[in-house]
Amino acid sequence: MNRIRNITLVTLQDTEDAIREANNGTLQSISIEEINKRHGAIRDASRLQALATIARSSHNNTLNIHGSHNVDFVLNELCVYAPALTAVRLNKFIMIGQQKISRYRALEYATDKMINTDLKKYSEVIKGRVIDLCCISGAKRQYLAPLFSSRDPNSVKDSSEMSKSLIEIFKEIGREDFYNLEGELLKGFGVFTCELFKNTQEHARKDENGMPYPSHVEGIISSYVNSNAELYKSDFISNPRLKEYYESKIELKSNGEKLHCIQISFFDTGPGITGRAFGKKSYEGSLSDEKEDLISCLQKNFTSKNQSGAGNGYPTILNQLRKVGGLIRIRTGRHCIFNCFSGNELASNIDEKDAELLNFESWSEEGLALAAGTVVSILVPLRKESGQSSLF
């Protein structure tokens, strides 16, 4: 019997180590105490992607959990937050001690969470200033009301309605800090989220060869972060530009250096951005070609959807992040790329602005293993001097 490796999934490097081990066929187990820890949307969505990669790479379709043999406790904990819930859906079984539990039994524990999320009872699902929307294939409430206008994959809310949904969530997690978000940024999030979910419904439900997945999950994790900056420092030191950005966003307060921001991560368990745009061959070629293909997918008017007017999601949100000094991180395929802005960029002409929006660099120079799905994470710094939202 193959030995199971106990893993830690806290930092971004932890998740990359787990993804690499999954590609190597290593059996991995995570503790029930750690699987659903709230460390902010960027870290938590990365953990979700690692768990999805482990599930997609598994030969026995089993989620291995250690730390408790209390089945009811473990199953309840697995069904209250997107990272673990995604892992449960993508596997067939959960191993708790020596007990093998079917995912169907496990998912029964998610009923209250899914109902409350669908009814937008965010006070019932928020925990640690974090709210997640998890669309689980096959669930009665797969097409959650904050994101869809009906129980149908083609009913993704339009950009204005999507913006309203995100505003409700940001208000819940950000409270008074919500009013430091610019109105145009909130509208931009609506455009971006609408297009992203239309893409997932058309492409993330099938693999790179066009074959339907037996199970898939899509969703959002939103979090308010006002924490000791040292806790996240290791995530932002792998690239000089990234490190400089992070240090510029740290606030010095009476109780130490703080990272003060809203984070939002969009995730799916599909074939990855280039996988759905170019097929399996995208992951069989060179890393440089894959990266070039990935960045081309972010350009204005690029779309793989059968709709006119599509292809403006990334340019819209990138332009808004440029204005507010935000950061975007994209982990998909064999790459993790980012772009970040000071909030004071001055471009003399349209060409320079467009080039600035697509000035993506690798998060790390370390070669990455193939990850399941796509995670797009956005960080919006919150400063006291920020302007009031023009929507209110």
N, C-alpha and C positions, 0 to 999 in steps of 0.2 A: 504494500500500500504506500502511495506517495505521501511524504510528510507535508503537512499543511503549515504554511508560514503565517504567523501572526503579524499583522501589519498595523501601522499607524498612519492615519490620513488626516493630518492637520495642515501642514504647510503645502505650498504648491509643489515643492520638490518631493514631498511624500507621495503625492498623487502621481507624479511622473514616474517615480520608482515603482509604484504599484502597476501602472500601465505597462511599463517595460516588462515586469515579471509576468503579467498576464499574457503578453505576446510570446513569452518564453515557455508558456504552459505551466507555470508555477501555481499550485493550489494556495489560496490565500484566505485568511480568516480575519475578521475585524470584531472588536469588542462591542457589545451592545451599548456600553457607556459612551463610546466614542462615535458611533456611526451617525448619530444625529446631533452632534454638538453644533451650536451656532457660532461660527467664526466670521460671519460676513458673507455676502452673496458670492464674492469672487472665490473664496476658499471652498465654500459649501458646494457650489456648482462644480468646482474641480473635483471634489470628492465624489459627487454624483457621477461625473464622467468616468472616473477611475472604476467605480462600482459597476457602471454599465459596460466598460471594457472587459472587466473580469467576467461578467455574465456572458457577454457575446463570445468570449474566448473559451468558456467552460465546456468541458466534455461531459460532465455529469449534471450540468444545469442546476447546481446547488449553491446556495448562499450559506457560507459557513460563518456562524456566530459563536463567539466565546464570551465569557464574563458572567453568565448566569444560566442556570438550568430551569428557571421558572418560565414555563412556556407562555402562560398568559401575559406575564410582564414583558417578555421579549417581543411577542407578536404585537402587543399594544405599542411598544416603543418603535417598532419597525414601520408602523403605519401612521405616524403623526408628522412626518416631514419628507420632502421630496427625495433626498439622496437615498434613504433606506427604502422608501416606497418604490422608487424606480428599480432598485436592485431586486425587490420582491417580485415585481411584475415581470422582469426579464428572465428570472430563474423559474424552474419548475418546483424546486424544493428548498426548504430552509432547514439546515442542520443545527439543532440546539442541543449541545451535549451529545448524547447518543440518540436523540429523537429526530426523526425526519418528518417534517411537516410539509404538506402540500401548500402551494401558493394560494390555492382557492380558499383554504381555511384561513390562511394569514390575511388575505385581502378583506375578509369580513370585518376585521378590526379597523379598517379604513373608512367604514360607512359614515360615521359621524363627521369625520374630517371632510369627506367629499360633499356631504349634504351642506354643511356650514359654509364651505368655500363656494359652492354653487349658489347659495342664497346670499352670498356676500356678507355673511356674519363674521367679519374679520376679527372682531373682539374675541371670538371663540377659537380662532386658529392662530392668532398672533402669539409668538413666544420669543422673548429676547429681542424685541423690536424687529422681528423678521416675519414676513408673510410669503408663503409660496403658493403658486397655482400649479397643480400637477394634473395633466390630462393623461389618463391611463387608458390605453386601448382595451376595448371590451367592457369597460365599466358602464353602468347604467347612466352615470353622470360624467361621461368622458368629455363631452363638449361643454365645459364650464361656462356659466352665464357671464362672468366678467370678460370672457374672450370671444364667445360665440353668441349669436342672436337666436339660434335654435339648435336642436340636437342633430346637427349635420356638419360634416367636414367643410362644406362649401359656404358655411354661414359665419365665417370669421367677421368680427365687427369691423366697420369702416374706421378710418383713422380718427375721426372726431369722437366716435363712441369709445374707441379704444383709449383715447386720451383721457376721457372721463373716468374709465375704469382705473387707469394708472394714477390719476389724481386722487381717487378715493384711497388707494393703497398707500401712496406716498404720505397722505394726510395722516393715516393711521400709524405708520411707522415713524414719521418725522415730526409729527405734532407741530409745535410752533416753528421749527426749522423748515417745515415745508414751504413757508412763505418766502424763503430765500431762493427758491427755484424760479428761474425765469419762465414767463408764460410761453415764449417761443420754444424754449427747450421742451416744455410739456407737450406742446403740439407736435414737436419733432419726434418725441417718444411715441406718440400715437401713430404717426406715419410709419415709423420703423417697426413697431410691434405688429401693426396690421400686416405689413408686407412679409415680415418674418414668419408669422403664423400661416399666412397663405402659402408660403414656400414649404413649411413643414407638412401641411396637409396634402400638398401635391407630391412632395418628393421624399420626405423623411419616413414615410410609411413603407418604403421599398428599399432594398439594398442597391448597391452600385450596379448590379446586373439587371435591375428592374423587377426582381422577385419580391413579393410582399413579405414583410417580417411577420412571424407569428405573434410578436408582441412589440409594442413600442410605447414610448412616453415622450411628451413634450411639455414645456411649461416655463415658469418664471419664478425666480427667487428674488425678493426685494428686501433690503436691509438698511437700517440706519446704524451707522458706526460712529461712536465717539469714545475711542479707546486709546490705551497706551500705544503710542506709535511703535515702540520697540517690539511689540507682539507681531507686527506684520513686516518688519524691516527685512527679514530674510527673503521675502517674496519679491523684493524690488531691487536686489543688488546684482542681478545677473547681466545687466546691460547698463553702461554708464549713463545713457540718456534716461533710462528708466529710474535709476537711482537718483539722478539730479531732480527729476520730476517729483519723486516721492518726498525727497527732503524739502522741496519748495512748498509742499502742501501740508507739512507738519505745522501745527500751531503750538506755540509755547504758552502754557497756562500755569496757574499757580500750583497745580498738582502734577506738573510734568508735561512732556511733549505728547500731543494728542493727534490722532488721525480722526478728522471730523468730516464725514461724507455720507452720501447716500450711494449705495451700490445696488445694481440690478443686473441679474444674469438671466439670459435666455438659453434654454437647453433643449436639445432633442437627441434621440438615440438612433438617428438615421445614418446614411452612408458618408456624411461629411460634406462640406460645401463643394469641394472639387469632385468628390465622388458622384454627387447627384448631377453636377453640371457636365462632367466629362466621362463618367463611368469608371469602371475598375482600372482602366489603363492609367488613370491619374496617379494611382499608388504603386504602379509597376515601373514608372519612369524615374528620372532623377529627382532629387529633392529640390534642386533649383528650378526645374520645370514646374514642379508641383506648386512651389511658392509663387512663381510667376502667374500660374493659372489662378491661384487663390486670390491674389491681389486684383487680377482682372475681373473676378466675380464681384468685386466691391465697387467697381466703377459705375458711373451714372449710366442709366438705361440698360445695363447688363441684366438680363433676366432669363430664367429657364421656365417661367410660367407662361401659360397660354392666355395672357391678358395684355391688353394695351395699357400703356401708362405705367407699367411696372418698372422696377429697376431704380427707384429713387430712395429706397429705404436707407441704405448706407450713406449715400451722399448727404441726405437730409440730417441724419443724426451726427455725422462727422462735422458738418458745418456748425451745428449747435454746440457741439463739444469744443470746437475751436473758439467759440465766443466765450464760453464759461470756464475754460481751462480744465476740461475733462480728460478722461483716459478711456480707451477702448482696448480690450484684449480678446483675441479670437483664438481658440484652441480647437483645431479640427485636422483630421488626417494625421500627417506626420509633422505638423507645424504648429507653433504658437507665435502669433505676431501681435504687435501693438502699435498704437499711435497715441500720442499725448500732446497736450497743448498748454501753454502758459496762461492763455486767456488774454494775452497782449500782442498776439501775432499781427503783424502789419504786412500785407501783401500789396504790391503796387499795381497788379493787374489780375485779371481772371485766371490766366494760365498759372501764375504763381500760387494763387489760392487753391486751384485744383490739384497742383502738385503737392501742396502742403497737406491736403486731405488724404492723399494716398502715400504719405511718407511713412510707411509701415516698416518696422524693424522686427527682427526675431527677439522674442522675450529672453531667450538664452542662446548661447552659441552651442550648447550641448545638443547633440542629435537626439531627436525624440522618436519614440515608438508610435505605432499607429493607434490612435485613440478612436473609440466608438463615438459616433455622433458629433455634435458641434456644441460648443459653449461660447456664447458671446457675452462678455462681462463689461459693464460700464461703471466708472467711478465718477461721481460729480462732487467736487469739493464744496463744502458749506462754509462760508465765511460770513462773519457778522456784517461786513460791509457790502454784501451782495444786495442787489436791488430787489424790491418786492415784486412778486409775480404780477404781471400785467393782466392776468385773467381774473383778478379779484379786487 
